[in-house]
Amino acid sequence: MKITLIPISFLSLLFGDKLQQSDAITILDRDAFKSAIATPGVQLIDVRTANEYSSGHIAKAQNIDYFKTSEFTTKVNKLDKDKPVYLYCRSGNRSQRAAAKLDSLGFKIIFDLEDGYNNWK
């Protein structure tokens, strides 16, 4: 049995587990997301690159590129951590990582658009 556990543990360390969901992070389908961001003054963040953002984005979304790590951290730290933050990317993978980052920075309520902007169109 130890022989079986060692390879599984090793593979888990090597490749990592799926992103852990936090109580602070909720994934919303397109309709729920659309309804939620209709509120004035919502913190809506597009975590895609500037080129992706300029090719089309959700109205009133602020572009904060997740791949620009230090700039991303600096800019999101200027947001209100006690107010909900709504995130999206192209397909949902980057925004999940961005949501985990926001959670680690102390954001309390984070919503992520299921399947990203591809699902929005």
N, C-alpha and C positions, 0 to 999 in steps of 0.2 A: 504494500500500500504506500509506503514512503516513496518508492520509485515513481508511482503514479502522481503523487502530490508535487514532487520536485519539478517535473517538466511543466505541469500546469502552472505552478507558481512562477517558474522561470518565464514561461510564455506571457503570463500576465504582466510581469515586470518589464519584459521586452517590448510588448506591444501596447500595454496599458489597457485599462477597462474603458468601456463607453463613458462618455461624460456623465458625471453624476448630476442628477437633478436636485436642486435645492428647493426648500419650501418657498424661497423668494422668487423662483423662476416658474412661470407658467407659459406653456405653448398654446397659442390661440389659433383657431382656424381663421380663414380669410374673413368670414362674415363677422365673427366676434371681434377680430382685430379692427376691422373697418368701423364698426360701431363704437369701439372704445376710443379710437383716435379722433373721432368727430368732436370730442370735447375740446373747447378752446384752451390754449396754453399747454397742450400735452407735450411731453418730452419724447419726440419721435426721432429715432436715430437710424440712419442708413449706414451700415458698417462696411459697405463695399468701397472699391477704389473710386477715385474721382472720375475716371473714364467710364466706369459702370454707372455711376450716379448721373453723369451728364447724358448718358444714352437713354435715360428714363428713370424716374423715381416717384415715390408717393408724395403728393403735395404736402408742403410744410415740413418735410423731413430734413433734418440737418445731417450733412455728410461728415462722418468721423471714421476714417479708414482704419479698420482693425489691424491691418498689416503694418501700419506705421505705429509700432508698439508704444514708444514713449510719448508721441503726440496724442495717441488714442487715450492713454492714461491721463495725461494733462488735461485734455479737453473734457473727458467724462467726469473728472473730479470737480469741474466747474458746475456740473448739474446738481440739482437738489436731490439728495440721496433719500429723502423721505417721501418724494413724489414718485408715482409710477413712471417707469421708463419703458418705451416700446421700441423694440429692435427688429431689424430685418436685414437680410443679405440677399444673395442671389437664390440660394437653394435651401438655406436653413442651417448649414453646417457652421459657417463663420459666426453667425449670430448666436448660435449655441455656445460657442467659445467666448464670444463677447459677453454673453449673459453670465457665464461662469466668472469672468473677470470682474464684471460689475458686482456680482455677489461677493467676491473676495474683497472688494473695495468698500463694502458696507451698504450697498444699495439694498433697499428693503423689499421693493415690489418691481419685478422685471417681467415684461411680457415679450414673447418672441413669436414672430409670424411663422406659422407652420409652412414649411416648404418655400419660404422666402418670397422674393419678388416674382419668381417664376409662377407662383401660385396667385399672385396679385393680378397679373395681366389678364 
